[in-house]
Amino acid sequence: MKLGNIQANPGEKAFGFFKTGETHGRFPVHIPLHIVNGAADGPTLVVQAGASGLEIEPSLILPHVVNELDPAAVKGALIMVPLMNSSGFEFARVNSVYDDKHLNRLGRGDAGGSVSEQLVHAYYEAAIANADALLDIRTGSQWSYHHFAGVHDEGDVDSSKALAVALGLPQVVLGKDRYNSMAREAARAGKAVAVAFIGGGPGLRDYRDQDLGMMRNAVLNAMRHLGMLGGSLESDVDSVAVIREHTLISPTGERGFTFMDKRLRGQQVQAGDELGYVRHPFSGETIERITAPRAGIVVDTGASWPVPPEDEVLAIVGDLVEEIELA
């Protein structure tokens, strides 16, 4: 397997910098990635993370997962991208420094577009377009905390749902992608696609080891599900709740500190139940109560840090579709 100048023969691993283009000043633009090429034939899985420069947790564990894998025991090939947005990471920004664009809102990119659009295009065509499955790992950065897998309502939904369930997270959420992401494009192309939302918020400090363990398990479980790796699924839960999203709750614009009730995650709520509140930053008074517009299950996600950006999701509410026991 070869991507750019990074090549791994059967039974080998390789690491390098996949060149996607150049800046206006003719400096090269790269994506650091690993290839684990199994000794036997099998599917190709792409695992990508860090589309936002602030989503740093995956980069702490994914290289260790690569080190843990023995290519002789792998069927097929794994392409691992621990930190896609290296320029945003360098300057502690969500978007790419080159053109202030979010890498996961550019679809398949554009060969004739801006630096970030060229980056996504070159990467998508070389890696995702030739893969059988995609695992996109996202975190809540400093604003929110997540423990669920998302499945797009497009493409081969059954295959994507099966992959998402196998990751071993407490919930799988079926719904529409709000953004024109690479994962959405891959799903439209008929690939098995799961988006694992893990960590962020207080997990950056208090639950880091637990979250990193979930990321590790998600990758290895995806490989086991696809027949690339032997062994049983590893998870902290015995069953996965499949939920169909029906409501996204976002900030109303009221300024202040936003707090969500973490005890409600995974719980049934009724219309009008309080999910959280906004507190005045100087007087301490509660100036807005955030309530559920209708009954449903609260997804294990949402704001957990003061003053989230306007487009951040405060909470997701949905209907329970089924409960699936993990094998």
Order of alpha helices (4+ residues) and beta strands (2+ residues): beta-beta-beta-beta-beta-alpha-beta-alpha-alpha-beta-beta-alpha-beta-alpha-beta-alpha-beta-beta-beta-beta-beta-beta-beta
